[in-house]
Amino acid sequence: MFNKRLKTSGMIILIIVLAVALLFIFYYSSNEELNFSPLRKFSNLIKNKVGNLAGEEVKIEKFKSEQEFKEYLEESGSNSQYAMYGSGMRNMDVMEDSMMTEAKTLSPTMAMDIGEASGMGAGEQTAGRVSDTNVQVLSIDEPDIVKTDGENIYYNHSRYYYGYRDFGRPYDQSAETKVIKAFPPAELAEIAKIDRAGDLFLSEDTLIVFSGKSIYGYDVSDPQNPKEKWELELEDNNYLVEARLYQGEIYLVMRNIINAYHPCPIKPFVNGANNLEISCTDIYYPGIPVETDSTFIALKFDSQSGEIKDQTSFIGSSNSSVIYMSEEAIYITYFYNKDNLEFFSGFLSEKCSDLVPNGLISSLKSLRSYDISNQAKMTEMQVLLEKFYNSLDNDERLKIENEFTNRMDTYHQEHIRELEKTGIVKIGLDNFKIDANGEVPGYPLNQFALDEYEGNLRIAVTVGERSGSFYWMGGGESLNDVYVLDKNLKEKGSVLNLGETERVYSVRFVGEMAYVVTFRQTDPFYVLDLSNPSNPELKGELKIPGYSSYLHPVSDDIILGIGKEGSKVKLSLFNVADPTDPQEVSKYMLDEYWSEAVDNHHAFLLDKKHGVFFIPGGKGAYVFSYNGNKLKLEKAISKTQVQRAIYLDDYMYIISQDEITVLDENNWQEIKNLDLK
């Protein structure tokens, strides 16, 4: 009985001490008269410039119960109830282009050859040469606002569509999907419409429309009379993140905002034929506490019936999530910072043992082993630090503050790759289970920063930009790395320190080569040889003004860059025949402030047969040739709100909100026009 009372009294005292400590910290960190306090500065530092010394393997396992899920959220300090709604919803980026052998992942130039010969769709007159949506992996389609079957065009016609992708959201209440008879050009006419709009897939005779909180399947075997076949409606707090179409099946990644009070079971869809329910014991989580706000749900369902065939789920952060899919697996990334306490105690131990008492360092090391939440550890650490600062006079405080500032700069650079991490989850398409998980430093820019080739995952990242920077410590340094990971997502090789103080602006993997652009003031264009995954090499680099934010191989030795220089859109042709000496062989400054192709690869069209490519602009549309490795403006079309172009045989269809213009690619004369108003 005595021991029980003693234990109870101890708990009460501990609660009182923690409460007083919280009030104390709040006072010192909010009192305007004490803003000089080093505690305030380092309080911000350890909350933002975080890190955990690398070394431990992050395992992934399933929750055993809802209570374990709740305890994980509490331990990780996640504030899921207040997660940003819609954050990460414009990640509709996946697939990366690679060369392949025997019908594996192809480069866009190889993809163009196959696409031209595909003759997709059915009808009395169907084009023999049909362009597809510009995607990252040839065999895997990506949703976009325009699809064609070689005879008809399906177009998401939205009056307020301004060119950026916001997957799954309706663009305006009057939006509709237009069905247009497109081939032959003489018969160009609107033949039907669907009173729903959004990004589209076309799978055989089924048109899939991602519209707001619902996904619809329409039978378009008779294009003049589309008929709804199936519908999937999302429950509240569930959002579409990304989708892919592969071999007649749709692979969908969704995000469920975690309810900290009742995180599971999760019902992604409104009750109906697909009344899917995901229990707590179905959800994977990282084996170390990682701040999280979402449960990601990967689904596979039949494009013809809407029937869900499989699913897997795991928790992570919606912050900067990137989705990439190969013919073998789906890769989902999430960004997180590592343990604050371990980073800061390591700093004191390694850099400041001559400035602080050994007792403080020992106390912080011991604190790491306490069986309390990370938030409680942070509170206790702040109390220990304030106790130390209160033992100093003003002169000593000023000296310590300056010493900490300078030494932290050095420590930060030495441990820069341990501060911020990107977790990677690999879902095998054969079993639709989590086959592997891993992590790399920093964060990937977008889908093109990832690529699978011969069983290895290559990933380009920027390191150091998100670990915080403060005026008093001169932070903000950044580095850029490329890592090669094996099938188990363990590191095989790397190329480090590209573009110091810059960040990645574009990446393109083509077979055994990689092309990376970083930017801050100039545009370093890097050429990497990844033929030996265990020893990848930087072969060459070229520094030029401006930057390229989208890279596209137009031939074996020529890479097209689309980006900006100053206030104008810039186009560049890079000759990479000699990897050690890349050259900008042609450049064109377009009199446009912006092009959607700068940010969205779906707005780009390459027609290899005619040696031309299309990009939209704010003032109109532009068709460039690249023959002889020289950029030449072949055709400018002064139309407003141009969004896409496709080709059917030797005719290019320029699609804007108000009209469709058909050009003869042999002479670039306008031969037909359709009013869409």
C-alpha atoms as one frame of an Amber mdcrd trajectory, in Angstrom:
protein
   0.000   0.000   0.000   2.848   2.351   0.919   4.570   1.714  -2.424   1.331
   2.351  -4.287   0.824   5.699  -2.495   4.440   6.632  -3.131   4.082   5.829
  -6.823   0.872   7.891  -7.024   2.511  10.830  -5.242   5.464  10.616  -7.593
   3.179  10.777 -10.601   1.387  13.832  -9.189   4.699  15.588  -8.534   5.891
  14.762 -12.060   2.708  16.207 -13.565   3.067  19.392 -11.484   6.732  19.765
 -12.499   5.898  19.329 -16.188   3.054  21.848 -15.942   5.303  24.416 -14.278
   7.991  23.745 -16.867   5.549  24.319 -19.693   4.429  27.624 -18.179   8.049
  28.599 -17.627   9.003  27.826 -21.231   5.954  29.607 -22.559   6.829  32.711
 -20.556  10.434  32.822 -21.670   9.695  32.077 -25.310   6.837  34.584 -25.615
   7.920  37.474 -23.383   8.864  40.336 -25.699  11.442  41.612 -23.198  13.311
  38.294 -23.322  13.499  37.854 -27.089  17.294  37.954 -26.869  17.291  34.689
 -24.947  19.410  31.935 -26.538  16.716  29.530 -25.360  14.209  31.158 -27.680
  16.588  30.844 -30.594  17.502  27.252 -29.890  13.884  26.408 -29.181  13.196
  27.421 -32.780  16.313  25.653 -33.946  15.461  22.291 -32.487  11.897  22.532
 -33.741  12.947  23.359 -37.291  16.569  22.452 -37.889  15.975  18.912 -36.779
  17.763  15.684 -37.258  18.599  12.268 -35.982  22.010  10.760 -36.428  21.728
   8.275 -39.265  22.367   4.603 -38.852  19.269   2.752 -37.757  17.213   0.888
 -40.319  13.633   2.077 -40.547  11.499  -1.064 -40.517   7.842  -1.075 -41.438
   5.160  -3.100 -39.712   1.408  -3.241 -39.174  -0.558  -1.837 -36.255  -1.928
  -4.464 -33.894  -4.879  -2.341 -32.748  -6.470   1.095 -32.865  -4.903   1.860
 -29.483  -1.443   1.179 -30.885  -2.234   3.541 -33.780  -3.207   6.279 -31.291
  -0.099   5.693 -29.197   2.076   5.995 -32.299   0.483   9.338 -33.170   1.048
  10.592 -29.641   4.651   9.430 -29.523   5.484  10.940 -32.903   3.941  14.276
 -31.952   1.618  14.222 -34.965  -1.153  16.808 -34.996  -3.275  15.027 -37.542
  -6.537  16.734 -36.709  -5.205  19.979 -38.125  -3.451  18.657 -41.221  -3.616
  20.928 -44.241  -6.592  19.871 -46.314  -5.594  19.233 -49.872  -1.857  19.413
 -49.210  -0.001  17.186 -51.585  -3.017  16.879 -53.862  -1.183  18.275 -56.830
   1.348  15.498 -56.771  -0.119  13.939 -59.888   3.339  13.036 -60.905   4.680
   9.570 -61.337   6.536   7.620 -63.978   9.904   8.346 -65.262  11.218   7.558
 -68.665  13.872   4.884 -69.128  15.293   2.920 -72.005  14.375  -0.747 -71.944
  15.118  -4.055 -73.475  12.310  -6.328 -74.669   9.307  -4.072 -74.045  10.373
  -2.714 -70.672  10.340   0.995 -69.796  11.079   3.047 -72.938  12.453   6.481
 -73.619   9.993   9.032 -75.036  11.688   8.797 -78.433  11.143   5.038 -78.489
   7.662   5.550 -77.096   6.865   7.849 -79.990   7.749   5.165 -82.515   5.338
   2.708 -80.904   2.630   5.311 -80.336   2.681   6.316 -83.985   2.043   2.763
 -85.080  -0.567   1.891 -82.482  -3.699   2.973 -84.340  -5.701   3.117 -81.114
  -9.468   3.019 -81.001 -12.184   1.772 -83.346 -14.307   3.360 -86.013 -14.981
   3.479 -89.720 -12.028   5.816 -90.209  -9.336   5.755 -87.556  -5.971   7.445
 -87.878  -3.032   5.105 -88.319  -0.697   7.422 -86.419  -2.093   8.493 -83.061
  -0.398  10.521 -80.347  -0.796   9.565 -76.724  -0.568  11.667 -73.582   3.078
  12.512 -72.918   3.886  10.135 -70.050   6.926   8.944 -68.175   6.649   5.192
 -68.750   5.400   4.217 -72.193   3.114   1.350 -71.169   1.550   3.211 -68.238
  -0.951   5.952 -68.986  -1.383   9.089 -66.898  -4.631  11.052 -66.453  -4.990
  14.260 -68.419  -7.654  16.638 -69.748  -7.485  15.278 -73.333  -7.638  11.694
 -74.615  -8.144  10.287 -78.105  -8.886   6.889 -79.633  -7.693   7.858 -83.110
 -11.156   8.904 -84.258 -12.640  10.917 -81.399 -11.283  13.453 -78.938 -12.480
  13.475 -75.331 -11.833  16.876 -73.794 -12.369  18.199 -70.295 -13.821  21.582
 -71.211 -13.586  23.871 -68.213 -14.067  27.599 -68.387 -11.788  28.221 -65.416
  -9.023  25.787 -66.169  -5.833  27.840 -66.043  -3.355  25.161 -66.861  -2.170
  23.701 -63.576  -3.151  20.254 -62.453  -5.372  19.881 -59.430  -6.255  16.238
 -59.705  -9.757  15.173 -58.836 -11.180  18.646 -58.277 -13.930  20.090 -60.456
 -12.750  23.173 -62.290 -16.105  24.997 -62.364 -19.777  24.191 -62.133 -20.312
  24.511 -65.871 -17.456  22.139 -66.718 -18.231  19.262 -69.043 -16.447  16.612
 -71.066 -16.898  17.149 -74.786 -16.874  14.278 -77.277 -15.569  15.458 -80.633
 -15.483  13.565 -83.926 -11.945  14.413 -84.995 -10.898  12.111 -87.830 -11.001
  12.617 -90.705 -10.578  16.397 -90.238 -13.344  17.166 -92.717 -15.854  15.647
 -90.272 -14.643  17.658 -87.267 -17.698  18.208 -85.035 -18.923  18.011 -81.450
 -21.096  14.903 -81.231 -21.847  14.531 -77.501 -21.064  15.809 -74.057 -20.904
  14.447 -70.512 -22.034  16.715 -67.681 -18.989  15.884 -65.604 -15.382  16.907
 -66.049 -11.939  16.262 -64.665  -8.799  14.380 -65.608  -9.473  11.483 -67.974
  -8.424   7.943 -68.806  -9.524   6.049 -71.917  -9.420   2.255 -71.541 -10.788
   0.398 -74.560 -14.390   1.659 -74.815 -14.522   3.037 -71.275 -13.863   6.698
 -70.479 -12.894   7.273 -66.846 -13.574  10.740 -65.425 -12.028  11.914 -62.143
 -14.463  14.607 -61.079 -14.345  16.147 -57.629 -15.043  13.489 -55.017 -16.157
  10.869 -57.526 -14.713   8.635 -60.227 -17.007   7.720 -63.112 -16.786   5.080
 -65.810 -18.630   5.755 -69.097 -19.322   3.366 -71.939 -18.259   5.214 -75.102
 -18.544   2.313 -77.532 -21.116   4.568 -79.176 -19.380   7.947 -78.792 -22.555
   9.841 -79.644 -24.339   8.281 -76.661 -22.016   7.931 -73.646 -23.592   5.906
 -70.832 -22.524   5.807 -67.203 -21.355   2.301 -66.200 -20.060   2.722 -62.657
 -19.202   5.275 -59.991 -16.890   5.421 -56.977 -17.652   8.259 -54.558 -15.084
   9.211 -51.934 -16.017   9.558 -48.295 -15.219  12.802 -46.470 -11.560  13.352
 -45.543 -10.416  11.117 -48.407  -8.622  12.683 -51.371  -7.230  11.553 -54.694
  -3.466  11.850 -54.958  -2.459  10.024 -58.124  -3.671   7.479 -60.656  -2.216
   5.309 -63.401  -3.725   3.022 -66.044  -1.848  -0.171 -66.823  -3.105  -3.244
 -68.704  -6.750  -2.326 -68.211  -6.464  -1.733 -64.481  -6.397   1.577 -62.645
  -3.878   2.044 -59.858  -5.044   4.751 -57.511  -3.301   6.398 -54.578  -5.582
   8.117 -52.075  -4.950  10.042 -48.879  -7.059   9.815 -45.747  -6.633  12.618
 -43.221  -5.999  10.881 -39.910  -8.557  11.367 -37.180  -6.377  11.250 -34.058
  -9.358  10.256 -31.887 -10.631   7.493 -34.156  -8.019   6.782 -36.871  -9.525
   3.514 -38.092 -11.256   1.650 -39.579 -11.171   3.722 -42.753 -13.946   3.698
 -45.336 -12.493   5.312 -48.488 -15.747   5.197 -50.449 -19.400   5.886 -49.780
 -21.319   2.686 -49.104 -22.159   0.753 -52.223 -20.891  -2.089 -54.346 -17.328
  -1.287 -53.308 -17.894  -0.969 -49.584 -14.206  -1.228 -48.737 -13.223  -0.994
 -45.078  -9.600  -0.820 -43.965  -8.984  -1.971 -40.405  -6.142  -0.823 -38.150
  -4.387  -4.164 -38.539  -4.242  -3.605 -42.322  -2.221  -0.380 -42.003   1.591
  -0.295 -42.115   3.680   2.256 -40.213   7.413   3.104 -39.903   9.138   1.429
 -36.974  10.402   4.772 -35.640   8.175   7.701 -34.635   7.699   9.889 -37.710
   5.359  12.866 -37.707   2.414  11.939 -39.876  -0.932  13.357 -40.929  -2.265
  10.866 -43.476  -3.002   7.264 -44.219  -2.092   6.513 -47.818  -4.268   3.956
 -49.575  -3.080   2.281 -52.775  -5.875   0.606 -54.737  -6.138  -1.497 -57.857
  -9.479  -1.650 -59.637 -10.896  -2.762 -62.951 -11.376   0.057 -65.448 -14.354
  -1.626 -67.092 -16.414  -2.423 -63.997 -14.989  -0.228 -61.239 -14.546  -3.344
 -59.091 -11.794  -3.001 -56.490  -9.353  -5.892 -56.692  -6.726  -5.123 -54.076
  -5.454  -2.510 -51.643  -2.635  -1.750 -49.234  -2.293   1.107 -46.746   0.379
   2.856 -44.700   0.764   6.090 -42.771   3.044   8.967 -43.685   3.240  12.693
 -44.195   1.459  14.395 -47.066   4.336  16.872 -47.137   5.929  16.629 -50.593
   4.753  13.089 -51.330   5.738  11.840 -54.775   4.234   8.834 -56.531   6.144
   6.842 -59.163   5.052   3.645 -60.887   7.021   1.221 -63.020   5.852  -2.009
 -64.618   6.952  -3.779 -61.435   5.998  -1.562 -58.515   4.469   1.620 -57.133
   6.828   3.836 -55.135   5.364   6.335 -52.682   7.612   8.838 -50.930   6.992
  10.995 -47.888   9.187  13.622 -46.252   9.993  13.796 -42.559  12.498  15.257
 -40.120  14.349  13.061 -37.685  14.731  13.120 -33.875  15.336  16.660 -32.571
  16.804  15.639 -29.245  19.421  13.309 -30.675  20.567  15.958 -33.142  20.960
  18.661 -30.515  22.579  16.452 -27.877  24.990  15.277 -30.565  25.816  18.897
 -31.350  26.624  19.679 -27.713  28.653  16.520 -27.285  30.625  16.859 -30.518
  31.113  20.617 -30.774  30.440  22.231 -27.395  31.917  20.030 -24.678  34.198
  22.945 -23.744  31.254  25.335 -23.400  28.643  23.384 -21.444  28.950  21.217
 -18.315  29.285  17.468 -18.776  26.215  17.047 -16.616  24.032  18.781 -19.202
  25.311  16.553 -22.013  24.811  13.439 -19.859  21.295  14.531 -18.897  20.332
  15.027 -22.548  21.745  11.621 -23.491  19.783  10.006 -20.664  16.649  11.859
 -21.687  16.753  10.122 -25.063  16.136   6.763 -23.367  13.078   7.912 -21.378
   9.846   6.113 -22.195   7.907   9.325 -22.829   6.684  11.053 -25.983   8.962
  13.167 -28.151   7.006  16.258 -27.161   7.627  15.553 -23.481  11.332  15.021
 -24.192  11.507  18.351 -25.998   9.864  20.119 -23.060  12.314  18.536 -20.625
  15.246  19.464 -22.851  14.148  23.097 -22.885  13.965  23.075 -19.087  17.511
  21.703 -18.870  18.818  24.311 -21.290  17.149  27.194 -19.484  18.612  25.969
 -16.213  22.064  26.138 -17.818  21.500  29.630 -19.257  20.292  30.929 -15.909
  23.649  29.952 -14.409  25.443  32.391 -16.731  25.958  36.114 -16.451  25.177
  38.394 -19.420  28.744  38.360 -20.768  28.891  34.574 -20.692  25.490  34.330
 -22.369  26.632  36.582 -25.221  29.776  34.524 -25.742  27.861  31.214 -25.664
  25.311  32.556 -28.117  28.002  33.496 -30.650  29.924  30.267 -30.173  26.771
  28.193 -30.610  25.908  30.094 -33.784  29.259  29.458 -35.463  29.674  25.897
 -34.297  26.143  24.963 -35.286  26.887  26.135 -38.823  29.783  23.694 -39.015
  27.873  20.880 -37.345  24.905  21.410 -39.641  27.047  21.047 -42.758  28.799
  17.957 -41.418  25.466  16.276 -40.620  23.348  17.806 -43.364  22.256  14.432
 -44.752  21.017  13.322 -41.326  18.564  16.174 -40.776  15.806  15.581 -43.310
  14.720  12.337 -44.876  12.469  10.974 -47.572  10.905   7.635 -46.738  10.187
   5.365 -49.699   7.593   2.586 -49.726   7.637   0.028 -52.556   4.388  -1.793
 -53.379   4.842  -4.775 -55.699   2.284  -5.005 -58.497   2.337  -8.810 -58.424
   1.186  -9.204 -54.815   0.135  -5.605 -54.029   1.964  -5.768 -50.715   4.771
  -3.644 -49.344   7.869  -5.359 -50.709  10.451  -2.951 -49.314  10.950   0.361
 -47.611  13.926   2.651 -47.363  15.031   6.222 -47.012  17.337   8.769 -48.584
  18.448  12.207 -47.416  16.579  15.292 -48.624  13.556  15.283 -50.900  12.764
  14.548 -54.574  11.397  17.330 -56.763   8.656  15.402 -58.572   7.936  12.142
 -60.386  10.847  12.611 -62.774  13.264  12.474 -59.840  12.541   8.728 -59.536
  13.155   5.944 -62.030  13.364   2.163 -61.921  15.868   0.481 -64.224  16.998
  -3.147 -64.221  15.655  -3.698 -60.715  17.266  -0.602 -59.197  15.569   2.614
 -58.156  17.393   5.827 -59.022  16.378   8.974 -57.168  17.621  12.570 -57.309
  17.202  14.718 -54.200  17.906  18.152 -52.797  19.415  18.101 -49.298  19.486
  20.896 -46.741  16.781  23.245 -48.001  14.127  22.102 -45.533  16.223  21.762
 -42.400  15.691  25.414 -41.581  17.719  28.578 -41.830  18.003  31.482 -39.430
  19.439  34.945 -39.839  21.661  34.438 -36.812  23.278  31.206 -38.003  23.586
  31.773 -41.733  21.978  28.463 -42.666  20.129  27.545 -45.824  22.984  25.710
 -47.543  21.860  22.952 -49.872  23.338  20.075 -51.839  21.985  17.742 -54.511
  22.551  13.994 -54.715  21.596  11.075 -56.929  21.250   7.661 -55.255  20.960
   4.176 -56.724  18.977   1.781 -54.511  18.652  -1.979 -54.953  15.391  -3.945
 -55.066  15.234  -3.788 -51.255  15.754   0.004 -51.360  19.225  -0.232 -49.854
  21.878   2.101 -51.216  24.166   0.665 -53.915  25.860   3.832 -55.123  25.594
   7.604 -55.236  26.786  10.817 -56.835  26.958  13.556 -54.213  27.283  17.323
 -53.966  25.839  18.456 -57.286  25.095  22.190 -57.445  26.102  23.290 -53.965
  23.785  26.041 -52.579  21.303  25.246 -55.385  18.363  22.888 -55.738  17.168
  20.399 -58.348  14.956  21.985 -61.014  14.601  19.037 -63.391  15.693  15.427
 -63.829  15.520  12.949 -66.680  16.705   9.362 -66.556  17.282   7.746 -69.967
  18.552   4.191 -69.749  21.982   4.195 -68.143  22.264   7.977 -68.232  20.799
  10.707 -66.053  20.465  14.426 -66.738  20.031  16.812 -63.824  19.526  20.573
 -63.779  20.109  22.571 -60.604  19.563  26.298 -60.297  20.043  29.311 -58.103
  21.566  31.904 -60.420  22.935  29.830 -63.298  21.779  26.552 -64.807  24.272
  23.719 -64.275  23.277  20.871 -66.601  24.824  17.644 -65.310  25.388  14.389
 -67.192  25.671  11.234 -65.062  26.657   7.719 -66.116  24.713   5.136 -64.088
  25.811   2.068 -66.063  27.580   0.742 -62.967  24.933   1.067 -60.204  27.563
   0.535 -57.519  29.771   3.285 -58.885  27.707   5.931 -60.714  29.772   8.794
 -62.082  29.387  12.469 -62.878  30.681  12.728 -66.446  30.195  16.342 -67.406
  28.467  19.619 -66.695  27.524  22.811 -68.479  26.751  26.160 -66.828  24.459
  28.543 -68.694  22.021  31.338 -67.714  18.478  30.477 -66.681  17.159  26.999
 -65.984  15.280  24.073 -67.514  12.384  22.694 -65.476  11.439  19.973 -67.977
  13.851  17.762 -69.913  12.813  15.585 -72.847  15.059  13.460 -75.091  14.155
  14.189 -78.712  16.829  11.870 -80.117  19.575   9.601 -78.827  22.027  12.458
 -78.335  19.803  15.534 -77.991  17.934  16.593 -74.845  15.370  19.392 -75.063
  15.143  21.705 -72.072  12.077  23.855 -71.397  12.365  26.502 -68.708  12.994
  30.183 -68.199  15.716  32.777 -68.434  14.857  36.030 -66.762  11.190  36.730
 -67.464  10.937  34.714 -70.685  10.391  31.079 -71.589  13.617  29.507 -72.796
  14.057  26.454 -75.036  17.445  24.732 -75.268  18.865  21.786 -77.193  21.656
  19.974 -75.330  24.002  17.718 -77.271  25.062  14.879 -74.941  26.838  12.686
 -77.510  30.003  13.263 -75.509  28.889  12.904 -71.871  32.069  14.598 -70.668
  31.381  17.715 -72.719  27.639  18.533 -72.994  26.885  21.508 -75.218  23.925
  23.848 -75.657  23.768  23.706 -79.456  20.610  25.777 -79.927  18.571  28.218
 -77.864  15.315  30.083 -78.429  13.864  32.807 -76.214  10.089  32.771 -76.544
   8.227  36.035 -76.053   6.129  34.450 -73.322   6.233  34.874 -69.573   4.952
  31.338 -69.003   4.125  28.049 -70.689   2.238  25.197 -69.062   4.899  22.860
 -70.451   7.345  24.443 -67.985   5.405  22.845 -65.097   3.294  20.098 -66.672
   4.765  17.559 -69.091   1.275  16.625 -70.336   1.128  19.968 -72.177   4.134
  18.938 -74.308   3.776  17.014 -77.582   6.605  15.515 -79.631   6.017  14.367
 -83.229   9.146  12.502 -84.195   8.054  11.793 -87.772   7.958  15.490 -88.623
  10.768  16.423 -86.253   8.632  18.936 -84.334   7.246  19.590 -80.884   4.358
  21.674 -79.538   4.112  23.824 -76.416   1.299  26.181 -75.335   1.865  29.753
 -74.172  -0.123  32.603 -72.728  -0.471  34.341 -76.102  -0.982  31.265 -78.234
   0.550  27.972 -79.338   3.949  27.202 -80.853   5.298  24.448 -83.067   9.098
  24.139 -83.235  11.269  21.935 -85.387  14.592  20.607 -84.144  16.013  19.188
 -87.372  19.758  19.562 -87.736  19.918  20.169 -83.973  18.630  23.702 -84.491
  15.458  25.168 -83.023  13.170  26.800 -85.564   9.694  28.229 -84.962   7.615
  26.576 -87.683   4.183  27.800 -86.687   2.679  30.249 -84.190  -1.073  30.148
 -83.553  -2.475  33.255 -81.889  -5.251  31.629 -79.855  -6.052  32.270 -76.219
  -6.053  29.623 -73.494  -4.420  26.920 -75.597  -4.007  23.781 -73.519  -3.068
  20.726 -75.563  -2.228  19.367 -78.992  -2.531  15.877 -80.468  -1.740  14.440
 -83.885  -3.792  12.025 -85.960  -1.899  10.854 -89.036  -0.307  14.039 -90.434
  -2.750  16.472 -88.837  -2.066  18.388 -85.634  -5.073  19.411 -83.556  -4.507
  22.532 -81.421  -7.002  22.456 -78.534  -8.004  25.566 -76.610 -11.003  26.408
 -74.470 -12.747  28.204 -77.316 -11.857  26.157 -80.373  -9.966  23.340 -82.044
  -7.698  24.226 -84.939  -6.454  21.553 -87.348  -3.096  22.044 -89.093  -1.651
  20.057 -91.999   1.801  19.061 -90.757   3.168  18.884 -94.283   2.794  22.644
 -94.857   1.411  23.978 -91.533  -1.669  25.387 -93.183  -4.909  25.618 -91.204
  -7.464  23.304 -92.779 -10.314  23.108 -90.253 -11.660  24.901 -87.199 -14.310
  23.996 -84.616 -15.920  26.522 -82.258 -16.246  25.134 -78.700 -17.972  28.109
 -77.085
